[in-house]
Amino acid sequence: MRLQQSNKGALLRLISEGQPMSLKQQLSLTFALGLPTILANISAIVMQFIDAAMVGQLGADDSASVGLMGTTNWLFEGVLSAFAAGYAVQVAHLLGAKRKADARQVVRQSIVVCLLFSLLLAGLGLVLCKPLPVWLGAEPHIRGNATIYFGTFMLFVPFFMLDIVAGSMLRSSGNMRIPSALNILMCVLDVFFNFLLIFPTREISILGHHMTMPGAGLGVMGAALGTACAGLVVAMLMMYYLVFKSSDLRLTLDRGSFKPNLRTFHKAVGISAPMGLQHIMMCSASIVITGIVAPLGSIALAANSFGITAESLCYMSGYGIADASTALIGQSLGAGRKRLTRSFAWITVLSGMVIMGLMAVLMYVFAAELMGLMSPVPEVVELGARCLRVEAWAEPLFAAAIISYGVFAGAGYTLVPCGINLVSMWIVRLGLSAIMVKSMGLYGVWMAMAIELCFRGTVYLLWLSTKRWMRSVID
């Protein structure tokens, strides 16, 4: 029976039912899954711009203290995501094989195991929050706020974990709409809470009308609390939808045990361990780079932090398509359809390269304006804009690396990508950064980044062209 191309659920059923799919149907499904996540990611970056602008109003030192810990926060978030992915990939495979009850059992186990893991990680973060700014080479006058920002973030890690688990499970089932909508809500709540918590009570004017706006005046701590409170609210909503509303995965459909199964745990670790290791090592490399940048002063540190936020307008679209590719590859391989799997792999990668290439053109043209939205300091704007323009040339191949990694993750093939990323980051980027920073400052660090991203993307495309990453995933 032929099904409507516009019906996402019907198109997903074509995969598990073994029915043929035309190129038009594959493209339609790719963008039906990818577009909500792209929009959510872009909205997140817009809100980060607003967030950064709020902190930027406190001054370059406060901006530098937040920017200093940004990479470390990303490290912890990435480890949480990698751990959850070990279970989410199994769920996608089981759904593709029409084993929905088994998929729900994996969901139950994932909630318990991932929550316990997050508690351990939060404890580690709290131990490190004071010495970490010193290890990163921060100037003494920004270390205190950096410790406060990171420590506050660590207290809420278990709630971030619940959000990540629920969102990854829903996406593995092909439901991109709910996680994307709730992530947009989190961005809005983040700005709302930051508006109340960062600044003190003050007089504001709206359309000529003056009013008193209450505020806690917590500064950098307010920025951390605003993000944490938004994450808490959305985590509860995301878990509610997973447990009670998801058409395939809601746990009220049957009864099962939340007791972790050793075999499922081993499979999850086999998938997530290389992902977690490569994320730790890559973020550690980014932290080392932050340590390279920190001695250049607050201007360079703030420009680096804001530049990373601005660049994310480009690559977040790639991550949106990567999420879609993970679900499509996982379900296609779970259904035993390797030819369709390969087709989806190239469709998602090439589409992402085109989209990120177009976004890079906009970033190159409006680099100064993007930086100006986040910082009123002319030196920060000028330096950040120069860095963005050199980075723009690498965005298409960066897309190839991002989305190919999503393809490999959907196949449960994570060890080789881990090796590619580690070699590229630690040897190419760090090596070039250490050399080029001496004569070119922050601009040299960003040029090294652009060269490394081109190298990494090329290697990923070469590996994607082989069939080694496709294997049987259901036993």
N, C-alpha and C positions, 0 to 999 in steps of 0.2 A: 504494500500500500504506500502510495506517494504521500509525503507529508509537506506541509507548508514550510517554505524556507524561512519565513519570518518568525516561526515558532521555535524559540530557543530550546524548549524542553523536547520538542519533537526531533529537532536536529541532534540533540544529545542522545536520544533513543536510537537514532540511526547507527550510532557508534556501537552501542552494546548489543543491538539486534543484528549486526553484521550486514546491514544493507549498504549499497553503494552510495557514495556522496560525490556530487559534482564539485568542480573547483569553486563555482559560485556559492554553493552551500557551505563549503569549508571556509571561504572568506567571510561569509555571513555569520557563521558561528564564531569564528575568531574575533570579529569585531563586536559581536553581541556580548561575548564574555569579557573582552578587553576594555571596551569603552567605559563601562561603569567604574572600573578600577583606575583607568587613566584620569577620568574626571575627579575621582576621589583624591588621587595623588596630586593632581594639579591644585585642587582646592586646599590640600594640606600645605603645599608650598606657598600658596597665596597667604594662608594664615601664618605660616612661618615668617613670611615677609613682615606681616603686621606685628607678629610677636617680636621679631628682631628689631623692628622700628621702635617698639615700646621700650625694650631694654636699651636700645641705642640712645634713647632720650636721657638715660641715666648717666651717659658718658662713656668714653672709650675704655676706661678701666673696667667698668661693670660688663660691657660688651665682651671684653677680652676674657674675663673670668668665666662667662657662660660659654664663649667659643672654645676656650681651653678644654672644657669637659665634654664638649659636644661629641667628639670622636669616641670617648670612653663610654658615654651613654649609648651611642650607636653600637659599640662592641657588645655591651650587655644585651641590648635589644636583639641583636643579630644572633647571639647564642641562644636566647629564648626561642626565636623563630626557627633556628636550625633544629633544636630539640623537638619542637612541635611538628616540624616537617617530616620527621621520621615516622610519625603516626599518620599524618595527613596523606602522605604518598600511598601508604598501605590502604587507606580508605578509598582513594581514587581508583586504585587497582581493583579492589573488591567490588566497587560499584560498577566498573566496566565489565566485570565478570558476573554481574547480576547476583552478587552475594551480599544483599543489603543488610540482613541480620548480622552477619559477621562484621560488616563495616560499622554498625552501631556498637558492637561489642568493643571494637578497637577505640571508638570514640570514648566510651566509658573509661577504659583503662587510661587513655591519654589524659583525661582531666585530672586523675589522681596523681599519676607519675609526673606530669609536667608541673603541677602545683607544688609537689614536694621538691622538685628540682629548682623551682623559682625561689623557694625559701632559702635553700642553700646558697644560691647565687646572691640573693639580697644580703645575707649575712656576710659574705665575702666582700661585697661592695661597701658595706658600712665599715668594715675593718680598714679598707683601703682609702676611704674618702679623705682622710687627713694627710697621709704622706704622698698621695698621688700627685697633687699639684706641684709639690717639691720635686718629685721625680721627673715631671714634665718640663722642669726648668722655668716655671712661672716666676715672675718678679714678685718679691715679698708682699707688696701692697695689694696684689690681687688673689693671693692664696686663700685668704679667709673666705671670701665670697665664693670662690671655686669649690671649696670644701662644703660649704652650706648648700650650694646648688646640687652637687652630686649626691650628698648624703640624703637630702630630701627626696630626690628621685629614687634612690635605692629603697626607701621605706615603702614605696608603692609598687615595687617590682612584681609581687604576686598578682596584683590586679592587672598589670600589663600582660602577664602570662595568660590569664584567663581570656583576655581579649584576643591575644594571638592564637590560642588554641581554637576558640570558637570560630574566629574568622577564617583560619586555615582549613578547618573542617568544612565549613560552608562553601568555600571556594573549590575545594576538592570535589564537591558534589555538583559543581557548575553554577552555584548560586553566587554570583558576583554582586548582585544588586544590593542585598541587605548589608554585607560587610562594607561596601562602598558608601552606602547612605549613612551608616553609623559612623564611619570614619570622617565623613564630611561633618556630621553633627559634632564629633569630637573636636574638630578644628574650630568650629564656631564656639563651642563651650570653652576651649582653651583661650581664645581671645577674650571672651566674656569674663572668665575668672581672672585672667591676667590684668584686665582693665580695672578690676576691683582690688586686686591684691598687690600689684606692683606699686601703684601710685598712692599718695596720701589723699585725704579728703581735699577737694579743690573746687573752685568755681569754673564752670564751663559755659560756653555760649552755643546754642543751637538755633539757627535761623533767627538770630537776634534776641532770643530769650535766654536769660541767665538762670542757671540753676546750680545747686550744690550737689556735687557727685561724691558719694562716700567712697572711701578707699582705705586700705589697711596700711599702705606705705611700707611694704615689706621689701621692696626692691628686688634684688636677685632671688631671694627666697620666695617672693611672691610669684616670680616667673616659674620656678620649679613647682610650687604648689598649684598654680593654675593648670599646668600640664597634667599634674598628677590627679587633680580632682576631675578634670575632663576624662582622663583615662579610666578612672573608677566608674563613673556614670556609664560610659559606653561599654565597659567590660560586663557590667551587670545586664545591660540590654542585649549584648551579643550572646551571652550565655543563655539568656531566657529564650531567644529565638532558636538557638541550636537545640535546646532540651525540649521545648514545647511546640515549636512551629515548623521546623524544617520538614519538607515533604518526604525526604529519604532518610534523614538521620535523627529525627526527633526521638528521644529516648523513651517517650511514652508509648511508642508503637509496640514494644514488647518488654519483657523483664530480662534483666541480665545482671551480671556481677561487675562491680567496679574494681575487683581484686586484680592487680596486674598479673598478666600471663607472661612467663619467662620467655617463651618462644616469640611472642609479639614484641616484647621488649628488646630481644636480641636483634630482630629485624629492624626495629626502629633505630637502634644504636648503629647498626650497620649502614643505614642511610644517613642518619643525622651526624654521626661522629666526624666523617670527613667534612661535611658542611660546617659544623661547629668549629673544627680545627682550622679550616681555611679562613673562616670569618674572624676567629681570634687572631690568627697570624696576620691577616690583612689589616684588621683594625689596629693591631699592635704596631704594624708598619706605619699606619696613619698617625698613631700616637707618637712614634719616633719622628715622623715628619713634623708633627706639631712641636716636638721638642727642638727640631732644627729651626723652625720658624720663630719660636718664642724669644730667643735671644735677639731677634731683629727688632723687638719693641712692640708696644701696644698697637701702633698703627698697622704694622704688618700682620699682627695676630688678628686684629679686628677685620682687616681686609681679607685675610684668608678665610675666616669664619663666615663672613657675609658673602664672599665669592662662592663658597661651597653651597650656601643656601640658594644663591641665584642660579648656579649651574643645575641645581636639582630640578628647575623648571624644565630642563631638557630631558634629563634621564629618568624622571618619574614616569613619563609616558612609556619608556622602555620597560620599566618594572611592572607597569600595568599589563602590557602584552605578555611579559614573562609569566605573570600569574595565570593568565589565560592559557599559555602554552603548557604550563605544568599540569593543569587540569585536563587539557585535551590529550596530551601525551600519556598521562597516567591512565585515563579511561580507555584510550585506543589500544595501548599495550595490554591492559587488563583484559580487553576483549579479544586479544590475540591478533590484532590487525596491524601488522608491521608496515605494510605499504602505506596505509592511511597515516600511521604514526610519522613516517618520514615526510609525507606531504605536509602535514600540519607543522612539522619542525621548520621546514623552509618557508612556508607561508608566514609564520609568526616572525621569524628572524628577519626576512626581507622587508616585511611591513614595518617592523620596528626601526630598521635602518633608515627607511624613507621618512618616517615621522620624526625621528630624532634629528635627522639631517635638516629638515625644515625648521625645527625648533632651534637648531644651532645657528641658522641664518638670522633668526630674530634676536637670539642672544648676542650675536656679534654686533648687530646694528644698534641695539638698545642697551649695550653693556653699562654705559655710564648712568643711564636712567634707572636701570635695575639697582645698581649700587646706591644711587641717590635716594631710593625709596627706604633704604635701611639705615643709612648713616648721614648725618649732617656735616661730617668732617671731610673737607675737600681732599685731603691727602689720602684718606681711606677710599673715597670714591674713585680717585684717579688710579691708584694702584690696583684696586679690585677690578676695574674695567679692563686694564691691560691684561690681567691674568685671565679674565673671562674670554677675551678675544683670541688668545692663543689656544685655549681649551676647546673653543668651538670647532676647530678643525678635526678634533678627534671624536666628536660625538657619534657619527655613523658607525664607526668600528666599536665604540663603547657599547652601542646598541647591540651589535652582534655578540659581544661578550655577555651582556646582561641576559639576553633572551635565550641564547644557546645554553647558558647555565640553567635557566628555567626548564628548557627542554630536557637536559640531562637529569635534573632533579625529578621531573615527572617520571622518568624511566627508572628512578632509583639508582642511577649511575653517577656517583658523587666523588669517587676516589680520584679519578684522572682530572676532573675539573679542579679539585682541590690542589693537585700538583701544579696545574697550569697557573692558577691564581697566585700560588706562593712564589713560584719562580719569577713570574712577571712582576709582582709587587716588591719582593725583597731584593731581587737582584737588579732588575731593570730600573724600577722607579726609585728605590732608595739609593742605589748606586749613583744614578744620574743626579738625584736631588743633592746628595752630599757634595758632589763635584760642582754643580752649577750654581748652588746657593752662594758660594764664595765670591763669585764675580758678578752675579746677576740678582742676588737677593731673592725676594719672594717670587719675582717673575721667573727666575730660573727654576724654582721648585715647581711651578705650574707648567713650564715648558717640559720638564722631565715627566710630569704626569701625563701630558698629551702624548708624548712619544710612547710611554708605557701602555696607554690605552689602545693605541694603534697596534702595537705589538700583540697585546692580549687578544684583541678582536680578530686579528689575522689567524692566530693559532686556533682559536675556537672555530672559525669557519673551516679551517682545514680538518679539524677533528670531526666536525659535524658532517662533513662529506663522506666519512667512513660509516660503516654499519656496526661498529664495535660497541656503541653505546646502547643498542637495542638488544634486549635479552628477555627470556621468559621471567615474568614477575609473579605469577600466581602458581602456587604448588599445592 
